[in-house]
Amino acid sequence: MNREETMIEQKVTYTLQTGDKFIIIKDVPARVCVESGERFFSPETVEKLQEIVWLERKPAKIIEAPVYAFAA
């Protein structure tokens, strides 16, 4: 099976941490490797993601999430 056969078109959730802020972008089109789960985005999709993050658009919703410290 070659690499092209292991890729599927799928909508994914893209997450990014910038400083102490997390950004979640839903329904992002990507090509996903069925073997490794690695995601590949088209140049147009990357530009749109950068625009959303840099222009700090009004989010569709805001969520709260607990934060835990990992202690040995």
N, C-alpha and C positions, 0 to 999 in steps of 0.2 A: 504494500500500500504506500503510495507516495504522499508527500506532505499535503498536496492539494486535496486529496481524498479525505484527509483527516480533519479538514477545516469545515465548520458549519457557520452559517450566518445566524446571529442570535442577538437579542437585546440584553444588555448587562447593566449592572449598577456600578458606576464609577465613583470611587471615593478618593479624597485627597485631604491631607492634613497640611495646613499652613499656619505656622505658629501654634497657638492653642485652639485653633478653630478647625473643625472638620466640615468638609463639604461633601455632600452626597448628591449625585446626579443619576436619576433613574432612566431606564429605557434607552440606553446609549447603543447604537448599532455597532457591532463588532464581529470579526471573524474569530471563532474560538476553536482551538485545537482540542479535539475530543480525547486525545491521549494525555495531554499535559495540562489542559485547562488554560494555557497561555492565550491571552487576548491580543488581537491586532486591530488597530483603528486606522481608518483611511485618513489621509491628510485633511480632508474637509471636516471630518469628525473631530480631529485634534484641534483644528482652528475654532470650531464651535465650542468645544470644551474650554479652551483658553479664553474665549470671549465671555462665556458664562462666569468663569472664575474671576477674571480681571475686572470686568465691568460691574461685578457684585450686583447682579440683577436681583430683583425682589424674589425670594424663594417661594415655591408653591406652598410649602409649609415648613415649620420649624419643629424639631423634635428635641427632647432631652434624653440624655443617656448617662447612666451611672459610670463613674470612673473608679477603678480599683488599683491599688498599688500591689505589685507582685513582690511579696516578701518571702524569703527562703526560710 
